[in-house]
Amino acid sequence: MKFIAIKTEDGTIKGEISFYCRMLHVTRQGFYKYLATKDRPWKYQPLADAVLDINAEDECNDTYGRIRMYQALKLRKPEGVAIPGERTVYRVMEEIGLSLK
């Protein structure tokens, strides 16, 4: 979903937000939610870093799917990383471009 936020130098929003929202076919609530959360860091970044570390350890690790990667994460237990379920590991792998089809 794409949003437009045209701001002046003092940080106030310039223009009719409702006009921009109609042009982009988004709700005003969705626009303001985007503005509130756009600078928030990705909550799975530590998990993505751990997955990339496992992938970089050996050239054979690039064939790991979600189940093997989940098992490798469970065995290594990276410090400061909460290991979610297999489906979340799959989604993170999709996001960083490591999923196999």
A tleap script that builds the chain and sets N, CA, C and O, in Angstrom:
source leaprc.protein.ff14SB
mol = sequence {
  NMET LYS PHE ILE ALA ILE LYS THR GLU ASP
  GLY THR ILE LYS GLY GLU ILE SER PHE TYR
  CYS ARG MET LEU HIE VAL THR ARG GLN GLY
  PHE TYR LYS TYR LEU ALA THR LYS ASP ARG
  PRO TRP LYS TYR GLN PRO LEU ALA ASP ALA
  VAL LEU ASP ILE ASN ALA GLU ASP GLU CYS
  ASN ASP THR TYR GLY ARG ILE ARG MET TYR
  GLN ALA LEU LYS LEU ARG LYS PRO GLU GLY
  VAL ALA ILE PRO GLY GLU ARG THR VAL TYR
  ARG VAL MET GLU GLU ILE GLY LEU SER LEU
  CLYS
}
set mol.1.N position { 0.845 -1.166 0.000 }
set mol.1.CA position { 0.000 0.000 0.000 }
set mol.1.C position { 0.895 1.234 0.000 }
set mol.1.O position { 1.837 1.328 0.787 }
set mol.2.N position { 0.599 2.164 -0.872 }
set mol.2.CA position { 1.414 3.368 -0.977 }
set mol.2.C position { 0.677 4.551 -0.369 }
set mol.2.O position { -0.545 4.669 -0.469 }
set mol.3.N position { 1.436 5.401 0.250 }
set mol.3.CA position { 0.850 6.584 0.874 }
set mol.3.C position { 1.635 7.816 0.455 }
set mol.3.O position { 2.822 7.734 0.138 }
set mol.4.N position { 0.964 8.948 0.459 }
set mol.4.CA position { 1.611 10.220 0.171 }
set mol.4.C position { 1.542 11.075 1.424 }
set mol.4.O position { 0.485 11.212 2.041 }
set mol.5.N position { 2.656 11.636 1.784 }
set mol.5.CA position { 2.668 12.591 2.890 }
set mol.5.C position { 3.508 13.777 2.444 }
set mol.5.O position { 4.737 13.722 2.480 }
set mol.6.N position { 2.857 14.828 2.031 }
set mol.6.CA position { 3.567 16.030 1.615 }
set mol.6.C position { 3.629 16.954 2.823 }
set mol.6.O position { 2.605 17.365 3.368 }
set mol.7.N position { 4.843 17.265 3.221 }
set mol.7.CA position { 5.013 18.076 4.425 }
set mol.7.C position { 5.772 19.352 4.084 }
set mol.7.O position { 6.594 19.382 3.169 }
set mol.8.N position { 5.485 20.373 4.818 }
set mol.8.CA position { 6.237 21.608 4.676 }
set mol.8.C position { 7.484 21.518 5.534 }
set mol.8.O position { 7.700 20.523 6.226 }
set mol.9.N position { 8.296 22.550 5.490 }
set mol.9.CA position { 9.560 22.520 6.227 }
set mol.9.C position { 9.368 22.452 7.737 }
set mol.9.O position { 10.210 21.896 8.442 }
set mol.10.N position { 8.273 23.011 8.241 }
set mol.10.CA position { 8.065 22.982 9.689 }
set mol.10.C position { 7.418 21.686 10.162 }
set mol.10.O position { 7.155 21.536 11.356 }
set mol.11.N position { 7.151 20.737 9.246 }
set mol.11.CA position { 6.655 19.428 9.631 }
set mol.11.C position { 5.156 19.268 9.584 }
set mol.11.O position { 4.650 18.173 9.826 }
set mol.12.N position { 4.432 20.323 9.280 }
set mol.12.CA position { 2.978 20.191 9.195 }
set mol.12.C position { 2.594 19.627 7.841 }
set mol.12.O position { 3.297 19.822 6.849 }
set mol.13.N position { 1.496 18.942 7.811 }
set mol.13.CA position { 1.046 18.317 6.569 }
set mol.13.C position { 0.390 19.374 5.692 }
set mol.13.O position { -0.428 20.165 6.163 }
set mol.14.N position { 0.752 19.380 4.421 }
set mol.14.CA position { 0.248 20.367 3.476 }
set mol.14.C position { -0.729 19.698 2.520 }
set mol.14.O position { -0.444 18.619 2.001 }
set mol.15.N position { -1.850 20.309 2.286 }
set mol.15.CA position { -2.806 19.767 1.331 }
set mol.15.C position { -3.931 19.031 2.024 }
set mol.15.O position { -3.953 18.898 3.247 }
set mol.16.N position { -4.851 18.563 1.230 }
set mol.16.CA position { -6.017 17.850 1.730 }
set mol.16.C position { -5.708 16.359 1.822 }
set mol.16.O position { -5.555 15.688 0.802 }
set mol.17.N position { -5.620 15.852 3.028 }
set mol.17.CA position { -5.330 14.437 3.228 }
set mol.17.C position { -6.442 13.581 2.636 }
set mol.17.O position { -6.177 12.531 2.049 }
set mol.18.N position { -7.674 14.024 2.786 }
set mol.18.CA position { -8.785 13.230 2.253 }
set mol.18.C position { -8.692 13.117 0.732 }
set mol.18.O position { -9.061 12.085 0.171 }
set mol.19.N position { -8.204 14.164 0.055 }
set mol.19.CA position { -8.031 14.111 -1.402 }
set mol.19.C position { -6.989 13.060 -1.775 }
set mol.19.O position { -7.215 12.237 -2.662 }
set mol.20.N position { -5.847 13.097 -1.091 }
set mol.20.CA position { -4.790 12.124 -1.383 }
set mol.20.C position { -5.253 10.699 -1.095 }
set mol.20.O position { -4.937 9.773 -1.843 }
set mol.21.N position { -5.989 10.533 -0.025 }
set mol.21.CA position { -6.480 9.199 0.327 }
set mol.21.C position { -7.457 8.680 -0.725 }
set mol.21.O position { -7.426 7.500 -1.074 }
set mol.22.N position { -8.317 9.551 -1.227 }
set mol.22.CA position { -9.242 9.130 -2.285 }
set mol.22.C position { -8.485 8.742 -3.545 }
set mol.22.O position { -8.836 7.763 -4.203 }
set mol.23.N position { -7.447 9.504 -3.885 }
set mol.23.CA position { -6.661 9.219 -5.089 }
set mol.23.C position { -5.944 7.870 -4.978 }
set mol.23.O position { -5.797 7.159 -5.972 }
set mol.24.N position { -5.504 7.525 -3.781 }
set mol.24.CA position { -4.771 6.275 -3.567 }
set mol.24.C position { -5.664 5.120 -3.147 }
set mol.24.O position { -5.195 3.994 -2.985 }
set mol.25.N position { -6.950 5.396 -2.969 }
set mol.25.CA position { -7.912 4.371 -2.551 }
set mol.25.C position { -7.535 3.755 -1.207 }
set mol.25.O position { -7.565 2.537 -1.034 }
set mol.26.N position { -7.177 4.627 -0.256 }
set mol.26.CA position { -6.902 4.183 1.110 }
set mol.26.C position { -7.767 5.004 2.062 }
set mol.26.O position { -8.243 6.084 1.714 }
set mol.27.N position { -7.958 4.478 3.253 }
set mol.27.CA position { -8.735 5.209 4.250 }
set mol.27.C position { -7.841 6.217 4.966 }
set mol.27.O position { -6.621 6.064 5.007 }
set mol.28.N position { -8.462 7.241 5.525 }
set mol.28.CA position { -7.692 8.207 6.300 }
set mol.28.C position { -7.101 7.554 7.532 }
set mol.28.O position { -5.986 7.880 7.941 }
set mol.29.N position { -7.851 6.621 8.132 }
set mol.29.CA position { -7.337 5.918 9.312 }
set mol.29.C position { -6.085 5.116 8.947 }
set mol.29.O position { -5.116 5.085 9.705 }
set mol.30.N position { -6.115 4.469 7.783 }
set mol.30.CA position { -4.954 3.713 7.330 }
set mol.30.C position { -3.758 4.610 7.081 }
set mol.30.O position { -2.624 4.242 7.385 }
set mol.31.N position { -4.010 5.786 6.530 }
set mol.31.CA position { -2.942 6.748 6.281 }
set mol.31.C position { -2.287 7.189 7.586 }
set mol.31.O position { -1.061 7.204 7.700 }
set mol.32.N position { -3.109 7.548 8.565 }
set mol.32.CA position { -2.558 8.002 9.841 }
set mol.32.C position { -1.882 6.862 10.604 }
set mol.32.O position { -0.917 7.094 11.332 }
set mol.33.N position { -2.374 5.647 10.445 }
set mol.33.CA position { -1.707 4.494 11.061 }
set mol.33.C position { -0.329 4.296 10.436 }
set mol.33.O position { 0.643 4.002 11.131 }
set mol.34.N position { -0.258 4.460 9.115 }
set mol.34.CA position { 1.024 4.361 8.423 }
set mol.34.C position { 1.993 5.427 8.938 }
set mol.34.O position { 3.154 5.129 9.215 }
set mol.35.N position { 1.520 6.664 9.068 }
set mol.35.CA position { 2.391 7.730 9.563 }
set mol.35.C position { 2.902 7.437 10.968 }
set mol.35.O position { 4.045 7.756 11.295 }
set mol.36.N position { 2.064 6.835 11.791 }
set mol.36.CA position { 2.455 6.552 13.170 }
set mol.36.C position { 3.459 5.412 13.264 }
set mol.36.O position { 4.275 5.387 14.186 }
set mol.37.N position { 3.415 4.469 12.327 }
set mol.37.CA position { 4.250 3.269 12.445 }
set mol.37.C position { 5.356 3.172 11.407 }
set mol.37.O position { 6.069 2.170 11.386 }
set mol.38.N position { 5.531 4.167 10.545 }
set mol.38.CA position { 6.493 4.024 9.452 }
set mol.38.C position { 7.945 3.974 9.917 }
set mol.38.O position { 8.781 3.378 9.238 }
set mol.39.N position { 8.263 4.574 11.041 }
set mol.39.CA position { 9.642 4.582 11.528 }
set mol.39.C position { 9.934 3.474 12.530 }
set mol.39.O position { 11.038 3.399 13.068 }
set mol.40.N position { 8.964 2.624 12.781 }
set mol.40.CA position { 9.139 1.528 13.732 }
set mol.40.C position { 10.018 0.442 13.095 }
set mol.40.O position { 9.804 0.082 11.937 }
set mol.41.N position { 11.000 -0.081 13.834 }
set mol.41.CA position { 11.836 -1.150 13.271 }
set mol.41.C position { 11.048 -2.452 13.126 }
set mol.41.O position { 10.070 -2.685 13.838 }
set mol.42.N position { 11.485 -3.283 12.205 }
set mol.42.CA position { 10.832 -4.559 11.942 }
set mol.42.C position { 11.024 -5.459 13.150 }
set mol.42.O position { 12.149 -5.622 13.623 }
set mol.43.N position { 9.958 -6.041 13.656 }
set mol.43.CA position { 10.048 -6.806 14.898 }
set mol.43.C position { 10.770 -8.136 14.733 }
set mol.43.O position { 11.179 -8.733 15.729 }
set mol.44.N position { 10.936 -8.610 13.520 }
set mol.44.CA position { 11.625 -9.877 13.290 }
set mol.44.C position { 13.056 -9.680 12.782 }
set mol.44.O position { 13.646 -10.618 12.246 }
set mol.45.N position { 13.623 -8.489 12.938 }
set mol.45.CA position { 14.974 -8.253 12.446 }
set mol.45.C position { 16.013 -9.151 13.122 }
set mol.45.O position { 16.876 -9.674 12.417 }
set mol.46.N position { 15.986 -9.366 14.453 }
set mol.46.CA position { 16.961 -10.291 15.052 }
set mol.46.C position { 16.829 -11.715 14.506 }
set mol.46.O position { 17.833 -12.400 14.307 }
set mol.47.N position { 15.600 -12.157 14.264 }
set mol.47.CA position { 15.389 -13.481 13.693 }
set mol.47.C position { 15.927 -13.537 12.267 }
set mol.47.O position { 16.539 -14.532 11.877 }
set mol.48.N position { 15.707 -12.488 11.490 }
set mol.48.CA position { 16.211 -12.444 10.117 }
set mol.48.C position { 17.737 -12.476 10.105 }
set mol.48.O position { 18.333 -13.141 9.258 }
set mol.49.N position { 18.372 -11.769 11.033 }
set mol.49.CA position { 19.831 -11.791 11.123 }
set mol.49.C position { 20.340 -13.186 11.476 }
set mol.49.O position { 21.347 -13.633 10.926 }
set mol.50.N position { 19.656 -13.876 12.385 }
set mol.50.CA position { 20.052 -15.236 12.757 }
set mol.50.C position { 19.891 -16.189 11.576 }
set mol.50.O position { 20.736 -17.059 11.365 }
set mol.51.N position { 18.821 -16.034 10.810 }
set mol.51.CA position { 18.600 -16.878 9.630 }
set mol.51.C position { 19.694 -16.630 8.601 }
set mol.51.O position { 20.211 -17.575 8.005 }
set mol.52.N position { 20.050 -15.368 8.386 }
set mol.52.CA position { 21.117 -15.051 7.434 }
set mol.52.C position { 22.464 -15.584 7.906 }
set mol.52.O position { 23.277 -16.013 7.086 }
set mol.53.N position { 22.715 -15.564 9.219 }
set mol.53.CA position { 23.961 -16.124 9.757 }
set mol.53.C position { 24.033 -17.627 9.507 }
set mol.53.O position { 25.075 -18.141 9.099 }
set mol.54.N position { 22.943 -18.322 9.747 }
set mol.54.CA position { 22.909 -19.768 9.504 }
set mol.54.C position { 23.106 -20.052 8.024 }
set mol.54.O position { 23.809 -20.994 7.657 }
set mol.55.N position { 22.499 -19.252 7.186 }
set mol.55.CA position { 22.614 -19.441 5.744 }
set mol.55.C position { 24.047 -19.205 5.261 }
set mol.55.O position { 24.507 -19.871 4.333 }
set mol.56.N position { 24.751 -18.259 5.887 }
set mol.56.CA position { 26.102 -17.916 5.457 }
set mol.56.C position { 27.168 -18.865 5.998 }
set mol.56.O position { 28.299 -18.846 5.511 }
set mol.57.N position { 26.842 -19.694 6.988 }
set mol.57.CA position { 27.837 -20.574 7.600 }
set mol.57.C position { 28.403 -21.604 6.635 }
set mol.57.O position { 29.594 -21.910 6.695 }
set mol.58.N position { 27.594 -22.133 5.766 }
set mol.58.CA position { 28.028 -23.196 4.864 }
set mol.58.C position { 27.303 -23.033 3.538 }
set mol.58.O position { 26.169 -22.557 3.499 }
set mol.59.N position { 27.955 -23.425 2.459 }
set mol.59.CA position { 27.326 -23.279 1.139 }
set mol.59.C position { 26.143 -24.225 0.956 }
set mol.59.O position { 25.289 -23.982 0.103 }
set mol.60.N position { 26.079 -25.290 1.736 }
set mol.60.CA position { 24.948 -26.221 1.636 }
set mol.60.C position { 23.707 -25.699 2.352 }
set mol.60.O position { 22.603 -26.193 2.122 }
set mol.61.N position { 23.881 -24.711 3.211 }
set mol.61.CA position { 22.751 -24.202 3.979 }
set mol.61.C position { 21.775 -23.394 3.140 }
set mol.61.O position { 20.681 -23.080 3.609 }
set mol.62.N position { 22.139 -23.050 1.917 }
set mol.62.CA position { 21.212 -22.271 1.101 }
set mol.62.C position { 20.054 -23.116 0.583 }
set mol.62.O position { 19.129 -22.586 -0.033 }
set mol.63.N position { 20.095 -24.419 0.827 }
set mol.63.CA position { 18.973 -25.280 0.439 }
set mol.63.C position { 18.004 -25.502 1.591 }
set mol.63.O position { 17.038 -26.253 1.460 }
set mol.64.N position { 18.260 -24.854 2.714 }
set mol.64.CA position { 17.391 -25.030 3.874 }
set mol.64.C position { 16.016 -24.441 3.595 }
set mol.64.O position { 15.888 -23.303 3.144 }
set mol.65.N position { 15.001 -25.233 3.870 }
set mol.65.CA position { 13.631 -24.753 3.818 }
set mol.65.C position { 13.209 -24.301 5.201 }
set mol.65.O position { 14.037 -24.152 6.100 }
set mol.66.N position { 11.926 -24.088 5.363 }
set mol.66.CA position { 11.451 -23.559 6.647 }
set mol.66.C position { 11.625 -24.558 7.779 }
set mol.66.O position { 11.937 -24.161 8.902 }
set mol.67.N position { 11.429 -25.847 7.513 }
set mol.67.CA position { 11.525 -26.846 8.578 }
set mol.67.C position { 12.968 -26.996 9.043 }
set mol.67.O position { 13.239 -26.999 10.243 }
set mol.68.N position { 13.895 -27.120 8.092 }
set mol.68.CA position { 15.301 -27.255 8.461 }
set mol.68.C position { 15.824 -26.000 9.146 }
set mol.68.O position { 16.582 -26.078 10.112 }
set mol.69.N position { 15.416 -24.848 8.639 }
set mol.69.CA position { 15.866 -23.595 9.245 }
set mol.69.C position { 15.313 -23.462 10.664 }
set mol.69.O position { 16.013 -23.005 11.567 }
set mol.70.N position { 14.077 -23.854 10.853 }
set mol.70.CA position { 13.463 -23.830 12.185 }
set mol.70.C position { 14.233 -24.755 13.124 }
set mol.70.O position { 14.509 -24.387 14.266 }
set mol.71.N position { 14.582 -25.953 12.652 }
set mol.71.CA position { 15.340 -26.895 13.477 }
set mol.71.C position { 16.732 -26.354 13.795 }
set mol.71.O position { 17.221 -26.506 14.915 }
set mol.72.N position { 17.368 -25.724 12.810 }
set mol.72.CA position { 18.693 -25.147 13.039 }
set mol.72.C position { 18.626 -24.009 14.058 }
set mol.72.O position { 19.513 -23.872 14.901 }
set mol.73.N position { 17.588 -23.208 13.980 }
set mol.73.CA position { 17.419 -22.130 14.957 }
set mol.73.C position { 17.192 -22.688 16.357 }
set mol.73.O position { 17.723 -22.160 17.334 }
set mol.74.N position { 16.400 -23.761 16.454 }
set mol.74.CA position { 16.144 -24.381 17.757 }
set mol.74.C position { 17.425 -24.964 18.348 }
set mol.74.O position { 17.638 -24.882 19.558 }
set mol.75.N position { 18.282 -25.554 17.508 }
set mol.75.CA position { 19.532 -26.138 17.989 }
set mol.75.C position { 20.533 -25.070 18.423 }
set mol.75.O position { 21.184 -25.211 19.458 }
set mol.76.N position { 20.655 -24.019 17.644 }
set mol.76.CA position { 21.653 -22.994 17.941 }
set mol.76.C position { 21.208 -22.040 19.039 }
set mol.76.O position { 22.041 -21.531 19.789 }
set mol.77.N position { 19.925 -21.794 19.145 }
set mol.77.CA position { 19.355 -20.875 20.136 }
set mol.77.C position { 20.152 -19.573 20.189 }
set mol.77.O position { 20.826 -19.299 21.183 }
set mol.78.N position { 20.079 -18.769 19.125 }
set mol.78.CA position { 20.835 -17.508 19.106 }
set mol.78.C position { 20.437 -16.611 20.273 }
set mol.78.O position { 19.265 -16.523 20.641 }
set mol.79.N position { 21.424 -15.959 20.835 }
set mol.79.CA position { 21.192 -15.133 22.016 }
set mol.79.C position { 20.344 -13.910 21.665 }
set mol.79.O position { 20.630 -13.198 20.702 }
set mol.80.N position { 19.318 -13.681 22.444 }
set mol.80.CA position { 18.460 -12.527 22.247 }
set mol.80.C position { 17.432 -12.674 21.144 }
set mol.80.O position { 16.791 -11.698 20.754 }
set mol.81.N position { 17.268 -13.898 20.634 }
set mol.81.CA position { 16.314 -14.125 19.545 }
set mol.81.C position { 15.251 -15.099 20.024 }
set mol.81.O position { 15.552 -16.227 20.413 }
set mol.82.N position { 14.013 -14.653 19.991 }
set mol.82.CA position { 12.901 -15.547 20.318 }
set mol.82.C position { 12.577 -16.362 19.073 }
set mol.82.O position { 12.388 -15.802 17.993 }
set mol.83.N position { 12.513 -17.680 19.221 }
set mol.83.CA position { 12.246 -18.553 18.085 }
set mol.83.C position { 10.739 -18.782 17.997 }
set mol.83.O position { 10.168 -19.460 18.852 }
set mol.84.N position { 10.094 -18.230 16.984 }
set mol.84.CA position { 8.650 -18.443 16.822 }
set mol.84.C position { 8.386 -19.774 16.130 }
set mol.84.O position { 9.270 -20.629 16.084 }
set mol.85.N position { 7.215 -19.957 15.603 }
set mol.85.CA position { 6.863 -21.186 14.910 }
set mol.85.C position { 7.440 -21.258 13.507 }
set mol.85.O position { 8.019 -20.296 13.003 }
set mol.86.N position { 7.268 -22.425 12.887 }
set mol.86.CA position { 7.776 -22.649 11.532 }
set mol.86.C position { 7.190 -21.670 10.530 }
set mol.86.O position { 7.893 -21.186 9.642 }
set mol.87.N position { 5.917 -21.381 10.668 }
set mol.87.CA position { 5.255 -20.487 9.719 }
set mol.87.C position { 5.864 -19.088 9.759 }
set mol.87.O position { 6.018 -18.452 8.716 }
set mol.88.N position { 6.210 -18.606 10.938 }
set mol.88.CA position { 6.837 -17.292 11.056 }
set mol.88.C position { 8.242 -17.318 10.475 }
set mol.88.O position { 8.667 -16.356 9.835 }
set mol.89.N position { 8.964 -18.410 10.694 }
set mol.89.CA position { 10.289 -18.554 10.093 }
set mol.89.C position { 10.160 -18.518 8.574 }
set mol.89.O position { 10.978 -17.896 7.897 }
set mol.90.N position { 9.142 -19.178 8.038 }
set mol.90.CA position { 8.894 -19.162 6.594 }
set mol.90.C position { 8.613 -17.742 6.099 }
set mol.90.O position { 9.139 -17.332 5.065 }
set mol.91.N position { 7.797 -17.001 6.822 }
set mol.91.CA position { 7.465 -15.633 6.409 }
set mol.91.C position { 8.704 -14.729 6.433 }
set mol.91.O position { 8.890 -13.893 5.549 }
set mol.92.N position { 9.541 -14.909 7.451 }
set mol.92.CA position { 10.771 -14.119 7.525 }
set mol.92.C position { 11.689 -14.484 6.366 }
set mol.92.O position { 12.293 -13.606 5.750 }
set mol.93.N position { 11.795 -15.770 6.066 }
set mol.93.CA position { 12.620 -16.195 4.939 }
set mol.93.C position { 12.081 -15.635 3.627 }
set mol.93.O position { 12.861 -15.242 2.759 }
set mol.94.N position { 10.774 -15.592 3.471 }
set mol.94.CA position { 10.159 -14.987 2.285 }
set mol.94.C position { 10.530 -13.510 2.194 }
set mol.94.O position { 10.876 -13.016 1.120 }
set mol.95.N position { 10.457 -12.820 3.307 }
set mol.95.CA position { 10.709 -11.377 3.329 }
set mol.95.C position { 12.149 -11.051 2.957 }
set mol.95.O position { 12.400 -10.060 2.271 }
set mol.96.N position { 13.099 -11.876 3.402 }
set mol.96.CA position { 14.506 -11.587 3.110 }
set mol.96.C position { 14.998 -12.297 1.854 }
set mol.96.O position { 16.168 -12.179 1.490 }
set mol.97.N position { 14.115 -13.027 1.196 }
set mol.97.CA position { 14.450 -13.618 -0.098 }
set mol.97.C position { 15.173 -14.946 -0.038 }
set mol.97.O position { 15.951 -15.253 -0.941 }
set mol.98.N position { 14.947 -15.744 0.992 }
set mol.98.CA position { 15.623 -17.035 1.115 }
set mol.98.C position { 14.709 -18.233 0.924 }
set mol.98.O position { 15.154 -19.370 1.085 }
set mol.99.N position { 13.467 -18.017 0.592 }
set mol.99.CA position { 12.545 -19.151 0.499 }
set mol.99.C position { 12.780 -19.923 -0.792 }
set mol.99.O position { 13.176 -19.363 -1.814 }
set mol.100.N position { 12.527 -21.202 -0.714 }
set mol.100.CA position { 12.675 -22.081 -1.872 }
set mol.100.C position { 11.304 -22.456 -2.385 }
set mol.100.O position { 10.372 -22.648 -1.603 }
set mol.101.N position { 11.180 -22.560 -3.667 }
set mol.101.CA position { 9.895 -22.971 -4.250 }
set mol.101.C position { 10.094 -24.253 -5.017 }
set mol.101.O position { 9.143 -24.783 -5.592 }
savepdb mol mol.pdb
quit
